[in-house]
């Protein structure tokens, strides 16, 4: 008998803060218009966490749902991995440690991953490896962001794009390949680091201007590389696994800009009905974007066990990654 074990995406959960920041609201903050934002990005509104709501708090809310939907108790979790570019603290303690503590989970592996908007694919990759090594059984992975904390609300080139939120999932064990994470590929190219950055470290740049306390982005250049990379990445993972785009049930791209999503979708011939879209209501929530989108489709009863999901992410670093997953949740 073949006893090979595979990693499985067992459940999903998400949380969006209550406060809505609409394009109309932004019109009174910077020189922009609802029409421009919708036309250039597809974003209509985004969520903003309250002052006392931290990235870990958003992550905890999403995690509770994911743990419950996997039919687990917190004591069943044997690792917590968090992807974020807006950690509660700069480098330590890790937001994953804080999330674990707030959930009452102790004495297990907990750490953060910094891979910007590709963060969820990166932690999925790590969780898959840890599960398939046979060492771990139930890993909580969390993509959580309070991007409003690093945005300059006088810079119309960035503040219109991003929002706050969190998504979480349980990666567990299966012996059934039809409910397994089939493949994940991740990559990076640091030569593009300067095009998308959060504030620089005071240790290396003690004399930085105040403007460098915020996220910096060369939007137009990021846009071009994003379209090219997201497209080639998806073509590569489909070819590698001998899967046609028509076999994919749900295409779940990173929700940065509707024009980026549509450019990739059209190149790959994915119909809009098969593409999960949340960018209009949450904007770009970086590491939380893909799990929030999976959750949205799940809560709309669109995703069922065994469905083939195709994830595709791109972000600062630059980092990128894609994954083919037979959904393993109920
Ligand atoms: N409202 C109104 N006008 C704006 C604006 C805003 N919020 N932001 C920029 N503009 C203006 C620019 O100043 C420029 O004006 P000019 O022609 O007089 O110089 C004009 O609009 C076009 O600017 P450009 O930067 O070329 O627009 P764009 O079509 O590239 O759209 C982004 C800008 C930021 C929406 C787009 O580049 C983008 O989405 N980039 C990718 C961002 C991203 O995904 N980042 C995260 C990666 S994970």
Boltz pocket constraint, residues with backbone or C-beta under 6 A from the ligand:
constraints:
  - pocket:
      binder: B
      contacts: [[A, 31], [A, 32], [A, 33], [A, 36], [A, 37], [A, 40], [A, 41], [A, 117], [A, 156], [A, 157], [A, 160], [A, 217], [A, 218], [A, 219], [A, 220], [A, 221], [A, 222], [A, 223], [A, 226], [A, 256], [A, 257], [A, 284], [A, 314], [A, 315], [A, 316]]
      max_distance: 6.0
